[in-house]
Amino acid sequence: MPAAVVGETAPAVSVRDLRISAPTANGWVDLVRGVDLSVPYGGTLALVGESGAGKSITARSLLGMTPPPTVVSHGSIHVSDLDVTSANDRALHTLRGGIIGLVPQDPTSALNPVRTIGSLFDEVIRSHQRLGRAARRKLVGAALDDVGLRRDVLTRYPHQLSGGMRQRALIGMALVNDPSVIVADEPTTALDATVQAQILELLAARVAGRVALVLITHDLGVAATLCDEVNVMYAGRVVEQGATVDVCNRPRHPYTAGLLAAAPDPATGGVGMVPIPGAPPAPADVVPGCAFKTRCPRRTEQCDLMPELDDGAQRVACWHPLDEPTGGDASP
């Protein structure tokens, strides 16, 4: 069991009514609105949605790393019994890389180009553990074995590795201090299908039974491969929430159905894809009511009011979910 785990009766990650705000010329606006998340130890949760949906900034708030000038303006965040929203700098240092291992989206920009992979591994360990050189080498060797990399990568620079190898190195660094939570931000972006499958298998094997995983992805197919639960985000809000198998097989929100229809199918080479018309609102735009209404084929006048997540195992924030008929104008 990871040393960072304090008590397993509480979830590894608990987020309640999270609001993340940013200043604009017209005052403060909410980029993330009323998000609730809960991930147990050994659980896997995906945040899914298009760019600008609020996935990454929500995930980074778990590490106390919302980018300035954005701030957590409301709600609570607890990770392994640590109250992140009130944590001091010392506690946040322990959190980042110790309690939470972060796998960034872009391995090229995430790795220092003038440092060897070995020196980067060493820095990650020394930031959180007081160990001698031999003990550090043992930890690095175990991490490399976990991610399927040979020892000779330690003397190489990032540009000397393939994209898949760089991503594996980042995952190894995220895991080397035995965290209790992993946040993986689009960990398979720009990787070919074979390497993508290997990375997902690697994360699944490491997480199984003991480590909580929060995965950020725009691809419901990736979420279905790896995660137990999915939260579909649109314009800073969770619009559908439930077991991944249920959400992917029986989507209730029109946006979720649109994401599934727009996903490429390797078996058909992309034939039959149906893109969602229009574009999501800019993060700072305030849309009265349901933000998806301008793109939704089931919209009615009722959609000018904000729907809330309903109750049940598979929750949806929609006045006209797909498992219910709509009597209004459903024209595009």
Backbone torsions as a table, in degrees:
resi	resn	phi	psi	omega
1	MET	NA	134.6	-179.6
2	PRO	-56.7	140.2	-177.8
3	ALA	-64.0	-24.3	-176.0
4	ALA	-75.1	-12.7	-179.0
5	VAL	-71.2	123.0	-177.9
6	VAL	-93.5	-48.4	179.4
7	GLY	-155.3	129.9	-173.1
8	GLU	-92.1	2.7	175.6
9	THR	-73.8	-31.7	176.4
10	ALA	-90.5	156.8	176.7
11	PRO	-63.1	157.1	173.4
12	ALA	-66.6	-37.5	178.8
13	VAL	-131.4	130.4	176.6
14	SER	-138.0	119.2	179.3
15	VAL	-122.8	131.1	-177.5
16	ARG	-129.5	122.0	173.5
17	ASP	49.9	47.0	-176.3
18	LEU	-71.8	131.7	173.0
19	ARG	-130.1	127.5	177.2
20	ILE	-117.9	126.4	-172.1
21	SER	-122.0	158.9	179.3
22	ALA	-141.4	145.8	178.7
23	PRO	-79.5	143.2	173.6
24	THR	-133.0	176.6	178.5
25	ALA	-62.3	-23.2	-178.6
26	ASN	-104.0	15.7	-179.4
27	GLY	109.6	-174.1	-178.3
28	TRP	-78.2	140.4	175.1
29	VAL	-127.0	151.8	178.9
30	ASP	-91.1	121.6	176.1
31	LEU	-88.5	-29.0	175.0
32	VAL	-128.5	134.1	-169.2
33	ARG	-130.7	107.7	169.0
34	GLY	64.4	40.9	-177.4
35	VAL	-85.4	132.0	173.6
36	ASP	-117.5	131.7	177.3
37	LEU	-138.7	149.3	173.6
38	SER	-149.4	124.6	-178.5
39	VAL	-129.3	118.9	177.9
40	PRO	-78.6	165.7	171.5
41	TYR	-61.3	131.0	-175.9
42	GLY	85.3	-3.1	-179.8
43	GLY	-91.2	156.7	-179.4
44	THR	-131.3	125.3	-176.9
45	LEU	-129.3	136.2	178.2
46	ALA	-109.8	138.4	167.4
47	LEU	-104.7	117.8	-171.3
48	VAL	-121.7	143.0	175.8
49	GLY	161.4	171.9	179.4
50	GLU	-71.5	170.3	174.9
51	SER	-58.9	137.2	-178.9
52	GLY	88.1	1.6	-178.6
53	ALA	-73.8	-19.0	-178.7
54	GLY	105.5	10.1	-176.1
55	LYS	-65.6	-55.8	-173.8
56	SER	-65.7	-41.9	-178.5
57	ILE	-68.2	-31.4	174.1
58	THR	-65.2	-46.3	-179.2
59	ALA	-64.5	-40.6	-178.2
60	ARG	-70.6	-22.2	176.1
61	SER	-65.6	-23.5	177.5
62	LEU	-63.8	-26.7	179.4
63	LEU	-99.3	6.1	-174.7
64	GLY	65.6	36.1	-173.1
65	MET	-124.0	35.7	173.6
66	THR	-67.5	131.3	-172.4
67	PRO	-71.3	136.4	176.0
68	PRO	-59.6	144.5	7.7
69	PRO	-93.9	16.4	-180.0
70	THR	-70.0	151.0	179.8
71	VAL	-140.7	152.0	168.7
72	VAL	-77.2	107.1	-173.0
73	SER	-95.6	-11.6	-179.4
74	HIS	-163.4	154.4	174.1
75	GLY	98.3	-177.1	-177.5
76	SER	-132.9	149.1	177.1
77	ILE	-133.6	120.6	175.6
78	HIS	-123.6	131.3	177.5
79	VAL	-129.2	117.6	-178.1
80	SER	47.4	48.8	176.7
81	ASP	73.1	1.9	176.0
82	LEU	-93.3	128.8	175.2
83	ASP	-81.1	100.0	-173.4
84	VAL	-67.2	-35.3	-174.3
85	THR	-67.6	-21.6	179.6
86	SER	-117.2	9.7	-175.8
87	ALA	-71.4	144.2	175.7
88	ASN	-83.8	176.9	-175.3
89	ASP	-60.9	-38.7	-179.3
90	ARG	-64.6	-43.3	178.6
91	ALA	-65.8	-38.8	178.5
92	LEU	-66.2	-34.7	175.9
93	HIS	-62.6	-42.1	177.2
94	THR	-64.7	-38.5	-179.2
95	LEU	-63.2	-49.2	-173.2
96	ARG	-79.4	106.9	-179.8
97	GLY	94.7	-17.9	177.9
98	GLY	-103.0	-62.5	177.6
99	ILE	-82.2	-40.6	178.3
100	ILE	-113.5	129.3	170.3
101	GLY	-99.6	124.2	-177.7
102	LEU	-102.8	127.7	171.9
103	VAL	-105.5	102.8	-176.6
104	PRO	-69.0	166.3	-175.2
105	GLN	-71.4	-42.1	-171.8
106	ASP	-113.1	104.7	-178.0
107	PRO	-66.1	-24.0	-179.3
108	THR	-68.6	-46.3	-178.8
109	SER	-82.9	-19.6	-176.7
110	ALA	-78.8	-22.2	-177.9
111	LEU	-101.5	131.7	179.3
112	ASN	-64.6	118.8	-173.6
113	PRO	-68.8	-16.9	-178.2
114	VAL	-104.1	11.8	177.4
115	ARG	-117.5	142.1	175.5
116	THR	-72.5	158.1	178.0
117	ILE	-60.1	-38.4	179.6
118	GLY	-62.6	-41.8	-179.8
119	SER	-67.3	-32.8	178.4
120	LEU	-69.1	-43.2	175.2
121	PHE	-58.0	-45.7	-176.8
122	ASP	-61.6	-40.2	179.6
123	GLU	-64.9	-40.4	179.5
124	VAL	-61.1	-43.2	-179.2
125	ILE	-68.5	-47.0	-175.8
126	ARG	-66.0	-22.2	177.9
127	SER	-70.7	-19.2	-173.5
128	HIS	-129.5	-14.2	-177.8
129	GLN	-137.7	139.4	174.9
130	ARG	-94.0	94.5	-176.7
131	LEU	-130.8	151.0	174.3
132	GLY	-73.2	171.0	-176.3
133	ARG	-60.5	-41.6	-177.6
134	ALA	-64.7	-41.7	179.9
135	ALA	-66.7	-37.8	177.8
136	ARG	-65.2	-42.0	178.4
137	ARG	-61.0	-39.0	179.1
138	LYS	-63.5	-43.0	178.3
139	LEU	-63.2	-43.4	179.8
140	VAL	-63.6	-42.5	178.7
141	GLY	-60.2	-41.4	177.9
142	ALA	-65.4	-39.5	178.9
143	ALA	-64.8	-41.3	178.3
144	LEU	-64.0	-39.5	176.8
145	ASP	-62.0	-40.7	-179.7
146	ASP	-59.8	-39.3	-174.8
147	VAL	-98.8	3.8	174.8
148	GLY	73.4	36.8	177.2
149	LEU	-114.0	147.0	178.0
150	ARG	-83.0	161.9	-177.0
151	ARG	-65.3	-24.7	-175.8
152	ASP	-69.1	-12.4	176.9
153	VAL	-67.6	-20.5	-176.0
154	LEU	-65.3	-25.8	-179.9
155	THR	-93.1	-0.8	-176.9
156	ARG	-96.1	160.7	174.5
157	TYR	-97.2	157.7	-176.2
158	PRO	-52.6	-38.0	-177.5
159	HIS	-68.9	-13.2	179.3
160	GLN	-88.9	1.1	179.7
161	LEU	-111.9	152.8	173.1
162	SER	-71.8	167.5	178.6
163	GLY	-58.6	-41.7	179.5
164	GLY	-65.4	-38.2	179.0
165	MET	-68.7	-39.3	177.1
166	ARG	-62.8	-41.4	178.8
167	GLN	-64.7	-39.9	176.8
168	ARG	-62.3	-39.9	178.7
169	ALA	-63.1	-41.7	178.1
170	LEU	-63.0	-41.2	178.2
171	ILE	-64.5	-41.0	176.8
172	GLY	-59.3	-41.9	177.9
173	MET	-66.1	-36.2	178.6
174	ALA	-67.4	-27.5	-175.0
175	LEU	-98.0	-14.2	-166.2
176	VAL	-64.5	-27.8	178.4
177	ASN	-93.7	14.9	175.9
178	ASP	55.5	57.8	-178.6
179	PRO	-70.9	162.7	176.4
180	SER	-94.7	-11.3	178.8
181	VAL	-136.7	138.7	172.7
182	ILE	-119.4	130.4	171.9
183	VAL	-110.2	116.3	-177.8
184	ALA	-115.3	112.0	-175.3
185	ASP	-98.1	101.7	-179.1
186	GLU	47.8	57.0	-172.1
187	PRO	-70.0	-11.3	-178.4
188	THR	-113.2	10.5	179.4
189	THR	-61.5	136.2	175.5
190	ALA	69.2	12.7	175.8
191	LEU	-102.4	147.0	178.3
192	ASP	-70.4	168.0	-170.5
193	ALA	-61.1	-37.8	-178.5
194	THR	-66.7	-47.7	179.8
195	VAL	-66.5	-37.8	177.7
196	GLN	-57.5	-46.0	179.6
197	ALA	-62.5	-38.5	179.2
198	GLN	-65.4	-41.7	-180.0
199	ILE	-64.1	-42.5	179.8
200	LEU	-65.2	-40.3	177.1
201	GLU	-63.1	-39.3	179.4
202	LEU	-63.0	-47.0	178.9
203	LEU	-63.8	-41.8	-179.4
204	ALA	-61.9	-41.5	-178.4
205	ALA	-66.3	-38.7	-177.8
206	ARG	-74.0	-36.0	-175.7
207	VAL	-75.2	-34.0	-166.8
208	ALA	-46.2	116.5	168.5
209	GLY	85.5	-13.3	-172.3
210	ARG	-144.6	-23.6	-176.6
211	VAL	-115.7	136.5	176.9
212	ALA	-84.9	139.0	180.0
213	LEU	-121.5	131.1	169.2
214	VAL	-114.5	114.9	-177.1
215	LEU	-107.4	129.0	174.7
216	ILE	-104.1	126.4	-178.9
217	THR	-156.1	154.3	172.4
218	HIS	-95.6	-2.3	-169.5
219	ASP	-112.1	110.1	177.7
220	LEU	-64.2	-25.8	176.7
221	GLY	-64.6	-41.7	176.5
222	VAL	-64.5	-42.7	178.2
223	ALA	-60.7	-40.7	-178.9
224	ALA	-65.4	-31.0	-179.6
225	THR	-70.0	-33.1	-165.8
226	LEU	-118.0	-27.6	-164.3
227	CYS	-111.9	147.2	176.2
228	ASP	-78.5	-38.3	-174.4
229	GLU	-128.7	148.8	178.2
230	VAL	-129.8	139.8	172.8
231	ASN	-119.6	114.5	179.8
232	VAL	-89.0	124.1	-177.2
233	MET	-110.9	141.9	174.8
234	TYR	-144.8	125.9	177.6
235	ALA	51.8	43.1	173.9
236	GLY	84.6	0.5	-178.7
237	ARG	-121.8	150.7	169.6
238	VAL	-81.4	120.6	-177.8
239	VAL	-105.0	-16.3	173.9
240	GLU	-152.5	142.2	-172.4
241	GLN	-149.2	127.6	178.7
242	GLY	173.6	-176.6	175.8
243	ALA	-59.7	137.4	-174.6
244	THR	-58.2	-41.0	-178.3
245	VAL	-62.8	-36.3	179.3
246	ASP	-73.0	-45.8	-178.1
247	VAL	-63.8	-40.8	-177.7
248	CYS	-75.0	-32.8	-178.1
249	ASN	-90.1	-29.5	-178.5
250	ARG	-138.4	67.4	-179.3
251	PRO	-61.6	140.9	178.8
252	ARG	-100.9	-31.3	-178.6
253	HIS	-90.1	136.7	178.1
254	PRO	-56.8	-31.0	178.4
255	TYR	-67.8	-42.6	177.3
256	THR	-60.3	-44.9	177.6
257	ALA	-61.0	-37.6	177.8
258	GLY	-65.1	-40.6	177.0
259	LEU	-61.7	-42.4	179.6
260	LEU	-65.7	-41.4	-179.6
261	ALA	-68.7	-27.4	-177.9
262	ALA	-88.1	-7.2	-178.2
263	ALA	-76.1	134.5	178.6
264	PRO	-69.4	141.2	177.2
265	ASP	-104.4	114.3	-179.7
266	PRO	-56.1	-27.9	-177.5
267	ALA	-69.6	-26.8	-177.7
268	THR	-111.2	1.0	-179.3
269	GLY	66.5	25.9	178.8
270	GLY	92.2	-5.0	178.8
271	VAL	-67.0	133.9	178.9
272	GLY	94.8	-1.8	176.4
273	MET	-64.7	138.8	178.9
274	VAL	-122.1	102.1	-178.8
275	PRO	-68.0	151.0	174.8
276	ILE	-74.7	127.0	-179.3
277	PRO	-66.8	153.4	176.4
278	GLY	76.1	-164.2	-177.8
279	ALA	-140.8	152.2	177.6
280	PRO	-68.1	156.3	177.6
281	PRO	-66.6	152.6	174.1
282	ALA	-62.0	149.3	-176.4
283	PRO	-53.0	-33.4	-177.1
284	ALA	-87.2	-6.4	-179.7
285	ASP	-74.1	137.4	176.8
286	VAL	-105.3	112.8	179.8
287	VAL	-105.5	117.8	178.8
288	PRO	-62.1	137.2	178.3
289	GLY	76.4	-146.9	-178.6
290	CYS	-73.6	122.9	-177.0
291	ALA	-69.0	-19.2	-178.3
292	PHE	-86.5	-4.2	-170.7
293	LYS	-61.0	-31.2	-177.7
294	THR	-71.1	-12.6	-178.5
295	ARG	-117.9	1.7	-168.1
296	CYS	-96.9	131.5	178.1
297	PRO	-76.4	-7.8	-177.1
298	ARG	-109.8	13.5	-173.8
299	ARG	-67.3	148.7	173.0
300	THR	-139.7	179.4	177.9
301	GLU	-61.2	-27.1	179.8
302	GLN	-61.3	-25.2	-177.3
303	CYS	-70.9	-6.3	173.3
304	ASP	-74.6	-8.8	173.1
305	LEU	-102.3	147.4	-177.0
306	MET	-76.9	119.7	174.6
307	PRO	-80.9	147.1	176.5
308	GLU	-106.8	158.3	176.0
309	LEU	-60.7	129.7	178.6
310	ASP	-81.1	-179.5	179.9
311	ASP	-91.1	161.1	178.0
312	GLY	125.7	173.9	-178.9
313	ALA	-68.8	-34.4	178.2
314	GLN	-118.6	98.9	-171.2
315	ARG	-91.9	146.6	-180.0
316	VAL	-142.4	143.0	174.7
317	ALA	-106.6	87.1	-175.8
318	CYS	-160.4	136.7	176.4
319	TRP	-73.9	-24.7	-175.5
320	HIS	-133.1	65.0	-178.9
321	PRO	-62.4	159.6	-172.4
322	LEU	-68.5	-17.8	177.5
323	ASP	-90.2	8.9	176.1
324	GLU	-132.6	142.3	178.0
325	PRO	-71.3	154.0	174.7
326	THR	-114.9	136.5	-178.4
327	GLY	-99.4	0.8	-177.7
328	GLY	-95.1	-167.7	179.5
329	ASP	-73.4	113.1	-179.6
330	ALA	-104.5	17.6	-179.9
331	SER	-72.3	148.2	-178.8
332	PRO	-61.7	NA	NA
